[in-house]
Amino acid sequence: MPLNLRVLESKMGTNFMLECDMSEGVLRWLRRQNLSVKSEFALPWGICDFVGVQFDQAHVNKRLRLGQGRPIGPLPRVELLRHIPERESGAAVTFRELQRSYATTFFSSTLQHELQLLIDNRFVVCNACGSFQKVNGWAPLHKRIVAVEMKLSRVSEALAQAAAHRMFASESYIAVPVATARRIVNSGRVAEFQDRGVGVLAVAPIHCTVLLPSSIGCAEVEPALQMHCVERFWRTRDSSS
């Protein structure tokens, strides 16, 4: 066992009664990395205990210079924006083409309203010919997205949840007590974690240590979901750190 983990176990103990008792150690670890942090982060498949985002400040500044201070909005609107060509590309899309793309979705009835909101908030421009282009140059807005799922035990459940979080997070971890974390990394299960890109945090009462890093870039990210998650941090970027 690494010396720092021996010290954590001998001096502070790791007998947590509840999963929430690990929160302070995990939160300190996230904040030491200068991440903006949200707890109990709602996702389509459930709740993630902690999500941390590091903004790309140069991209933030460019977005603000474009007058795009408001968040894009809900996931369908983010998806709509992603399907509008960028102004710099020279391509454009008509409203009729957008209607055809969304004809079979619930979004079709509110398409015109959603498009107008994107125009009002300066994300989209309408050309003289009536076609639409996206005003961008700042995406992606983040450098890192870190997801953490805390569990006292039930390692298989924690792994499944953390693997699902790779749909939006650039790094995903399970956070477990030190002894449990040590058993994982010293067992044959470590290969399963590595294959799924999930890291392991060993948690003590006010501290935690990375025993297994999360693999970066090994998962299939859903771009619209990732952008939507970052937009939720954008909305509260001055108060979520």
Backbone as numpy.savetxt, mean C-alpha at the origin, in Angstrom:
# Nx Ny Nz CAx CAy CAz Cx Cy Cz
20.96 -17.82 17.96 20.11 -16.62 17.96 21.00 -15.37 17.96
20.73 -14.39 17.10 21.52 -13.15 17.13 21.47 -12.50 18.51
22.58 -11.84 18.87 22.71 -11.26 20.20 21.58 -10.30 20.52
21.18 -9.44 19.57 20.15 -8.46 19.88 18.82 -9.12 20.22
18.53 -10.28 19.65 17.30 -10.98 19.99 17.39 -11.63 21.36
18.58 -12.12 21.72 18.76 -12.66 23.07 18.49 -11.58 24.12
19.02 -10.38 23.86 18.81 -9.28 24.79 17.34 -8.94 24.90
16.65 -8.89 23.75 15.22 -8.57 23.77 14.44 -9.58 24.59
14.74 -10.86 24.42 13.99 -11.89 25.12 14.32 -11.90 26.61
15.60 -11.74 26.95 15.99 -11.85 28.35 15.61 -10.63 29.18
15.71 -9.44 28.58 15.49 -8.22 29.34 14.04 -7.74 29.30
13.35 -7.97 28.18 12.01 -7.40 28.04 10.91 -8.46 27.99
11.26 -9.67 27.63 10.24 -10.70 27.53 9.39 -10.52 26.30
8.73 -11.60 25.88 7.92 -11.52 24.67 6.60 -12.26 24.85
6.10 -12.34 26.06 4.84 -13.04 26.31 3.67 -12.08 26.15
3.26 -11.86 24.94 2.14 -10.97 24.68 0.83 -11.68 24.98
-0.11 -10.98 25.57 -1.43 -11.53 25.83 -2.36 -11.35 24.63
-2.23 -10.21 23.93 -3.09 -9.88 22.80 -2.23 -9.42 21.62
-2.77 -9.59 20.43 -2.04 -9.13 19.25 -1.77 -7.63 19.30
-2.74 -6.87 19.80 -2.57 -5.42 19.85 -1.43 -5.00 20.77
-0.99 -5.91 21.67 0.14 -5.59 22.54 1.44 -5.44 21.74
1.47 -5.97 20.52 2.67 -5.85 19.68 2.70 -4.54 18.89
1.63 -3.77 18.96 1.49 -2.60 18.11 2.61 -1.58 18.30
2.98 -1.34 19.55 3.98 -0.28 19.80 5.31 -0.60 19.14
5.75 -1.85 19.25 7.01 -2.23 18.63 6.97 -2.11 17.13
5.87 -2.55 16.52 5.73 -2.47 15.06 5.65 -1.02 14.61
4.88 -0.22 15.32 4.72 1.18 14.95 6.04 1.93 15.02
6.83 1.65 16.06 8.15 2.29 16.17 9.04 1.91 15.00
8.99 0.64 14.61 9.81 0.17 13.50 9.43 0.88 12.21
8.15 1.03 11.95 7.69 1.71 10.74 8.07 3.18 10.75
7.90 3.82 11.87 8.16 5.26 11.94 9.65 5.58 11.91
10.48 4.65 12.36 11.94 4.87 12.25 12.37 4.96 10.79
11.57 4.42 9.91 11.90 4.46 8.48 11.26 5.65 7.76
10.75 6.59 8.55 10.14 7.82 8.01 8.96 7.52 7.09
8.16 6.53 7.50 6.95 6.20 6.76 5.75 6.88 7.40
4.82 7.34 6.56 3.51 7.73 7.06 2.74 6.44 7.33
2.05 6.35 8.47 1.50 5.07 8.90 0.00 5.19 9.18
-0.75 4.18 8.74 -2.15 4.03 9.09 -2.37 2.64 9.66
-3.20 2.55 10.69 -3.54 1.26 11.28 -4.93 0.82 10.84
-5.19 -0.49 10.94 -6.48 -1.07 10.56 -6.91 -0.56 9.19
-6.07 -0.81 8.22 -6.23 -0.29 6.86 -7.17 -1.21 6.09
-8.32 -0.68 5.68 -9.35 -1.50 5.01 -8.95 -1.78 3.57
-9.13 -3.06 3.17 -8.83 -3.52 1.82 -10.00 -4.38 1.33
-10.08 -4.65 0.05 -11.21 -5.44 -0.45 -11.34 -6.81 0.20
-10.23 -7.38 0.69 -10.27 -8.72 1.28 -10.20 -8.72 2.80
-10.18 -7.55 3.42 -10.12 -7.51 4.88 -9.34 -6.31 5.39
-8.83 -6.43 6.60 -8.12 -5.35 7.27 -6.65 -5.71 7.41
-5.78 -4.77 7.05 -4.34 -4.92 7.30 -4.00 -4.12 8.56
-3.26 -4.73 9.47 -3.00 -4.09 10.76 -2.28 -2.75 10.61
-1.22 -2.72 9.81 -0.49 -1.46 9.59 -0.06 -1.37 8.13
-0.18 -0.16 7.58 0.37 0.13 6.26 1.17 1.42 6.39
2.39 1.40 5.85 3.24 2.58 5.84 3.60 2.96 4.42
3.62 4.25 4.14 3.92 4.76 2.79 5.03 5.80 2.88
5.97 5.69 1.97 6.98 6.74 1.79 6.70 7.43 0.46
6.37 8.72 0.52 6.10 9.48 -0.69 7.41 9.82 -1.41
7.32 9.95 -2.73 8.41 10.48 -3.53 8.22 12.00 -3.56
9.05 12.71 -2.82 8.82 14.14 -2.62 8.88 14.93 -3.93
9.75 14.54 -4.84 9.82 15.24 -6.12 8.51 15.09 -6.89
7.91 13.90 -6.83 6.63 13.69 -7.51 5.50 14.42 -6.80
5.56 14.46 -5.47 4.58 15.22 -4.71 4.61 16.69 -5.13
5.81 17.25 -5.21 5.95 18.66 -5.58 5.40 18.93 -6.98
5.65 17.99 -7.91 5.16 18.20 -9.27 3.64 18.16 -9.30
3.05 17.24 -8.54 1.58 17.16 -8.52 0.99 18.45 -7.94
1.61 18.96 -6.89 1.10 20.19 -6.30 1.23 21.37 -7.25
2.33 21.40 -8.03 2.49 22.48 -9.01 1.42 22.42 -10.09
0.91 21.23 -10.36 -0.17 21.07 -11.34 -1.54 21.43 -10.77
-1.57 21.79 -9.49 -2.83 22.16 -8.87 -3.71 20.99 -8.51
-3.11 19.79 -8.39 -3.87 18.58 -8.11 -3.76 18.21 -6.62
-4.18 19.13 -5.79 -4.06 18.94 -4.35 -5.07 17.97 -3.76
-6.21 17.81 -4.40 -7.24 16.92 -3.88 -6.92 15.48 -4.23
-7.37 14.52 -3.40 -7.19 13.11 -3.76 -8.04 12.75 -4.96
-7.62 11.74 -5.69 -8.37 11.34 -6.88 -9.76 10.86 -6.50
-9.83 10.03 -5.45 -11.14 9.56 -5.02 -11.21 8.04 -4.94
-12.40 7.47 -5.01 -12.58 6.03 -4.82 -11.94 5.22 -5.94
-11.84 3.91 -5.70 -11.14 3.02 -6.61 -11.67 3.07 -8.05
-12.99 3.09 -8.31 -13.44 3.17 -9.71 -12.97 4.42 -10.42
-12.88 5.54 -9.70 -12.41 6.77 -10.33 -10.91 6.69 -10.63
-10.17 6.05 -9.74 -8.75 5.82 -9.99 -8.57 4.97 -11.25
-9.39 3.92 -11.35 -9.32 3.04 -12.53 -9.66 3.81 -13.80
-10.66 4.68 -13.74 -11.02 5.50 -14.89 -9.86 6.39 -15.31
-9.22 7.04 -14.35 -8.10 7.93 -14.66 -6.96 7.16 -15.32
-6.71 5.96 -14.85 -5.63 5.15 -15.42 -5.88 4.80 -16.88
-7.14 4.76 -17.30 -7.45 4.37 -18.67 -7.53 5.55 -19.63
-7.26 6.75 -19.13 -7.24 7.94 -20.00 -5.78 8.20 -20.39
-5.47 8.34 -21.68 -4.09 8.54 -22.12 -3.48 9.82 -21.55
-2.18 9.79 -21.34 -1.48 10.96 -20.85 -1.33 12.00 -21.96
-1.38 13.25 -21.56 -1.29 14.36 -22.51 0.01 14.30 -23.32
1.10 13.92 -22.66 2.41 13.89 -23.32 2.49 12.82 -24.41
1.61 11.80 -24.33 1.64 10.73 -25.33 1.07 11.15 -26.67
0.28 12.23 -26.68 -0.38 12.67 -27.90 -1.67 11.93 -28.19
-1.93 10.84 -27.45 -3.18 10.09 -27.63 -4.28 10.71 -26.80
-5.53 10.34 -27.11 -6.69 10.85 -26.38 -7.80 9.81 -26.49
-8.84 9.98 -25.68 -9.97 9.07 -25.69 -11.25 9.88 -25.69
-12.25 9.41 -26.41 -13.53 10.11 -26.45 -14.46 9.56 -25.39
-15.51 10.31 -25.11 -16.49 9.84 -24.13 -17.19 8.58 -24.63
-17.44 8.51 -25.91 -18.09 7.31 -26.47 -17.21 6.08 -26.27
-15.90 6.25 -26.44 -14.99 5.12 -26.24 -14.98 4.69 -24.77
-15.02 5.66 -23.88 -15.09 5.32 -22.46 -16.40 4.62 -22.13
-17.48 5.08 -22.73 -18.77 4.43 -22.51 -18.74 2.97 -22.93
-18.10 2.70 -24.06 -18.01 1.32 -24.52 -17.18 0.47 -23.55
-16.13 1.06 -23.01 -15.26 0.32 -22.09 -15.98 -0.05 -20.80
-16.89 0.82 -20.35 -17.57 0.62 -19.07 -19.03 0.20 -19.23
-19.41 -0.19 -20.45 -20.82 -0.46 -20.74 -21.41 -1.56 -19.86
-20.61 -2.55 -19.50 -21.14 -3.70 -18.75 -20.89 -3.59 -17.25
-20.47 -2.42 -16.77 -20.18 -2.26 -15.35 -21.19 -1.32 -14.70
-21.27 -1.42 -13.37 -22.16 -0.52 -12.63 -21.73 0.93 -12.77
-20.46 1.14 -13.15 -19.87 2.47 -13.24 -20.43 3.26 -14.43
-21.06 2.57 -15.39 -21.51 3.24 -16.61 -22.52 4.34 -16.34
-23.36 4.17 -15.33 -24.40 5.16 -15.05 -23.86 6.45 -14.46
-22.66 6.40 -13.86 -22.08 7.60 -13.23 -20.83 8.07 -13.96
-20.58 7.51 -15.14 -19.34 7.80 -15.85 -19.16 9.29 -16.12
-20.19 9.95 -16.59 -20.07 11.37 -16.92 -19.78 12.20 -15.67
-20.42 11.87 -14.56 -20.18 12.58 -13.31 -18.74 12.39 -12.84
-18.25 11.14 -12.90 -16.89 10.85 -12.44 -15.86 11.55 -13.32
-16.11 11.56 -14.61 -15.19 12.22 -15.53 -15.16 13.73 -15.26
-16.31 14.31 -14.97 -16.37 15.75 -14.69 -15.59 16.08 -13.42
-15.65 15.20 -12.41 -14.89 15.44 -11.18 -13.38 15.41 -11.46
-12.95 14.52 -12.32 -11.53 14.47 -12.68 -11.11 15.75 -13.42
-12.01 16.28 -14.24 -11.72 17.54 -14.93 -11.68 18.70 -13.93
-12.67 18.74 -13.05 -12.74 19.83 -12.07 -11.51 19.87 -11.18
-10.95 18.70 -10.87 -9.79 18.61 -9.98 -8.47 18.60 -10.74
-8.53 18.90 -12.05 -7.36 19.14 -12.90 -6.56 17.88 -13.23
-7.15 16.72 -13.06 -6.46 15.48 -13.44 -6.64 15.18 -14.93
-7.69 15.73 -15.53 -8.04 15.46 -16.93 -8.38 16.77 -17.62
-8.00 16.87 -18.90 -8.38 18.03 -19.70 -9.21 17.54 -20.89
-10.14 18.39 -21.30 -10.98 18.12 -22.47 -10.48 18.98 -23.62
-10.10 18.35 -24.70 -9.56 19.07 -25.84 -10.68 19.73 -26.65
-10.27 20.58 -27.58 -11.25 21.30 -28.41 -12.12 20.34 -29.21
-11.57 19.19 -29.56 -12.34 18.21 -30.35 -13.24 17.35 -29.47
-13.19 17.57 -28.15 -14.06 16.83 -27.24 -13.49 15.55 -26.70
-12.22 15.27 -26.98 -11.57 14.08 -26.42 -10.83 14.44 -25.13
-10.40 13.41 -24.39 -9.87 13.62 -23.05 -8.44 13.09 -22.93
-7.65 13.83 -22.13 -6.28 13.42 -21.82 -6.01 13.61 -20.33
-5.10 12.80 -19.83 -4.71 12.86 -18.42 -3.52 13.79 -18.24
-3.58 14.62 -17.20 -2.46 15.51 -16.84 -1.69 14.82 -15.72
-0.49 14.32 -16.03 0.23 13.47 -15.08 1.69 13.92 -14.99
2.58 12.97 -14.94 4.00 13.26 -14.80 4.52 13.00 -13.40
3.62 12.69 -12.46 4.03 12.47 -11.06 3.82 11.03 -10.61
3.12 10.22 -11.37 2.86 8.84 -10.93 4.08 7.94 -11.26
4.44 7.04 -10.33 3.80 6.79 -9.04 4.18 7.84 -8.00
3.31 8.02 -7.04 3.49 9.05 -6.03 4.34 8.56 -4.86
4.61 7.27 -4.80 5.30 6.68 -3.65 6.63 6.06 -4.05
7.47 5.86 -3.04 8.69 5.08 -3.19 8.54 3.69 -2.60
7.82 3.61 -1.46 7.64 2.33 -0.79 6.24 2.25 -0.21
5.69 1.05 -0.17 4.47 0.75 0.60 4.77 -0.51 1.40
4.66 -0.40 2.71 4.98 -1.52 3.61 3.72 -1.94 4.36
3.36 -3.21 4.24 2.20 -3.77 4.95 2.68 -4.71 6.04
2.02 -4.66 7.21 2.39 -5.53 8.34 1.13 -6.17 8.90
1.16 -7.48 9.03 0.06 -8.26 9.60 0.56 -8.89 10.90
-0.08 -8.56 12.03 0.35 -9.06 13.34 -0.42 -10.32 13.71
0.31 -11.29 14.27 -0.32 -12.51 14.77 0.50 -13.05 15.94
-0.20 -13.52 16.98 0.49 -14.20 18.08 0.86 -15.62 17.67
0.00 -16.25 16.89 0.23 -17.60 16.40 -0.41 -17.68 15.01
-1.08 -18.75 14.66 -1.79 -18.90 13.39 -0.93 -18.39 12.22
0.26 -18.96 12.11 1.23 -18.49 11.14 0.72 -18.66 9.71
0.04 -19.76 9.42 -0.46 -19.99 8.05 -1.46 -18.91 7.65
-2.32 -18.52 8.58 -3.29 -17.46 8.31 -2.58 -16.13 8.07
-1.58 -15.85 8.90 -0.82 -14.60 8.74 -0.11 -14.56 7.40
0.47 -15.69 6.98 1.17 -15.75 5.70 0.21 -15.50 4.54
-0.97 -16.11 4.59 -1.95 -15.92 3.52 -2.38 -14.46 3.42
-2.60 -13.83 4.57 -3.01 -12.42 4.56 -1.89 -11.53 4.04
-0.67 -11.77 4.51 0.46 -10.95 4.08 0.75 -11.14 2.59
0.55 -12.36 2.08 0.75 -12.59 0.64 -0.29 -11.84 -0.17
-1.53 -11.78 0.32 -2.57 -11.01 -0.37 -2.21 -9.53 -0.42
-1.57 -9.04 0.63 -1.21 -7.62 0.68 -0.19 -7.25 -0.39
0.49 -8.25 -0.97 1.44 -7.95 -2.03 0.75 -7.43 -3.30
-0.57 -7.50 -3.34 -1.30 -6.93 -4.47 -1.17 -5.41 -4.52
-0.85 -4.79 -3.36 -0.68 -3.33 -3.36 0.62 -2.88 -2.72
1.21 -3.71 -1.85 2.39 -3.30 -1.09 3.68 -3.73 -1.79
4.68 -2.88 -1.75 5.99 -3.26 -2.28 6.73 -4.18 -1.33
6.37 -4.14 -0.05 6.94 -5.03 0.96 5.82 -5.46 1.91
5.80 -6.72 2.28 4.77 -7.21 3.19 5.40 -8.14 4.22
4.99 -7.96 5.49 5.57 -8.71 6.60 4.48 -9.30 7.48
4.81 -10.42 8.14 4.06 -10.81 9.32 4.90 -10.40 10.52
4.22 -9.95 11.57 4.89 -9.56 12.82 4.43 -10.52 13.90
5.37 -11.27 14.47 5.06 -12.29 15.47 6.06 -12.17 16.62
5.74 -12.74 17.78 6.70 -12.71 18.90 8.05 -13.31 18.50
9.09 -12.88 19.19 10.46 -13.25 18.84 10.63 -14.76 18.69
10.15 -15.52 19.67 10.35 -16.98 19.63 9.67 -17.59 18.40
8.48 -17.11 18.07 7.76 -17.62 16.90 8.49 -17.26 15.62
8.98 -16.03 15.55 9.72 -15.60 14.37 10.97 -16.45 14.17
11.66 -16.75 15.27 12.87 -17.56 15.18 12.57 -18.98 14.69
11.45 -19.53 15.15 11.07 -20.88 14.70 10.79 -20.89 13.20
10.15 -19.82 12.70 9.82 -19.76 11.27 11.08 -19.75 10.42
12.01 -18.85 10.75 13.19 -18.69 9.89 14.16 -19.86 10.01
14.04 -20.64 11.09 14.92 -21.81 11.25 14.25 -23.11 10.80
13.08 -22.99 10.20 12.35 -24.18 9.77 12.27 -24.23 8.25
11.72 -25.33 7.74 11.55 -25.46 6.30 10.53 -24.50 5.74
9.74 -23.86 6.59 8.70 -22.93 6.12 9.28 -21.65 5.53
10.54 -21.38 5.84 11.11 -20.12 5.38 11.06 -20.03 3.86
11.18 -21.17 3.16 11.14 -21.15 1.70 9.76 -20.70 1.20
8.71 -21.09 1.91 7.36 -20.68 1.53 7.20 -19.17 1.65
7.76 -18.60 2.71 7.71 -17.15 2.88 8.48 -16.45 1.76
9.66 -16.97 1.45 10.47 -16.36 0.40 9.80 -16.44 -0.96
9.17 -17.58 -1.24 8.48 -17.75 -2.53 7.34 -16.76 -2.69
6.69 -16.40 -1.58 5.55 -15.51 -1.65 5.92 -14.05 -1.37
7.20 -13.80 -1.17 7.68 -12.43 -0.98 7.34 -11.82 0.35
7.07 -12.66 1.36 6.64 -12.17 2.67 7.81 -12.23 3.66
8.02 -11.14 4.38 9.07 -11.09 5.38 8.55 -11.39 6.78
9.48 -11.53 7.73 9.14 -11.87 9.11 9.76 -10.85 10.05
8.92 -10.26 10.91 9.38 -9.35 11.96 9.28 -10.05 13.31
10.36 -9.99 14.08 10.36 -10.50 15.45 10.05 -9.35 16.39
8.96 -9.47 17.15 8.44 -8.34 17.92 8.67 -8.54 19.41
9.23 -7.50 20.03 9.32 -7.37 21.48 8.43 -6.20 21.88
8.24 -5.97 23.17 7.26 -4.95 23.59 7.44 -3.57 22.97
8.66 -3.09 22.84 8.84 -1.74 22.27 9.82 -1.75 21.11
10.01 -2.88 20.50 11.01 -2.98 19.45 10.68 -4.16 18.56
11.11 -4.13 17.31 11.05 -5.33 16.49 12.22 -5.35 15.52
12.55 -6.54 15.06 13.72 -6.77 14.21 13.31 -7.59 12.99
13.87 -7.25 11.83 13.61 -8.03 10.62 14.46 -9.29 10.66
13.81 -10.45 10.74 14.53 -11.72 10.65 14.58 -12.25 9.24
13.54 -11.90 8.45 13.51 -12.30 7.05 12.98 -11.12 6.25
13.79 -10.56 5.34 13.31 -9.41 4.55 12.20 -9.83 3.60
11.33 -8.89 3.29 10.32 -9.09 2.26 10.97 -8.89 0.90
10.75 -9.85 0.01 11.30 -9.74 -1.33 10.58 -8.63 -2.08
11.33 -7.81 -2.75 10.76 -6.66 -3.47 10.59 -7.01 -4.94
9.41 -6.74 -5.46 9.18 -6.90 -6.89 8.89 -8.32 -7.34
8.57 -9.23 -6.42 8.32 -10.62 -6.83 6.84 -10.92 -6.97
5.99 -9.96 -6.70 4.54 -10.21 -6.71 3.87 -9.43 -7.84
2.67 -9.86 -8.18 1.87 -9.20 -9.21 1.06 -8.09 -8.56
1.49 -6.86 -8.73 0.82 -5.72 -8.11 -0.37 -5.32 -8.97
-1.47 -4.96 -8.32 -2.65 -4.42 -9.00 -2.50 -2.89 -9.01
-2.14 -2.27 -10.14 -1.79 -0.85 -10.15 -2.88 0.08 -9.64
-4.14 -0.17 -10.02 -5.22 0.73 -9.59 -5.41 0.65 -8.09
-5.35 -0.55 -7.53 -5.49 -0.71 -6.08 -4.33 -0.04 -5.35
-3.13 -0.22 -5.86 -1.97 0.41 -5.24 -2.10 1.94 -5.26
-2.51 2.48 -6.38 -2.67 3.93 -6.49 -3.75 4.43 -5.55
-4.84 3.69 -5.47 -5.94 4.07 -4.57 -5.47 4.08 -3.11
-4.68 3.08 -2.72 -4.18 3.04 -1.34 -3.29 4.24 -1.04
-2.43 4.60 -1.98 -1.57 5.77 -1.78 -2.40 7.05 -1.71
-3.47 7.12 -2.50 -4.34 8.29 -2.46 -4.98 8.48 -1.08
-5.23 7.41 -0.38 -5.79 7.51 0.97 -4.77 8.14 1.93
-3.51 7.92 1.69 -2.47 8.61 2.46 -2.33 10.05 2.02
-2.50 10.29 0.72 -2.42 11.67 0.21 -3.44 12.57 0.90
-4.63 12.02 1.13 -5.72 12.79 1.74 -5.35 13.27 3.13
-4.53 12.52 3.84 -4.17 12.86 5.23 -2.66 12.95 5.39
-1.96 13.35 4.33 -0.50 13.27 4.34 0.16 14.13 5.39
-0.52 15.17 5.88 0.08 16.04 6.90 -0.17 15.53 8.31
-0.96 14.46 8.45 -1.32 14.01 9.81 -1.12 12.51 10.03
-0.61 11.76 9.02 -0.53 10.30 9.15 0.86 9.81 9.50
1.81 10.71 9.75 3.15 10.28 10.11 3.30 10.19 11.62
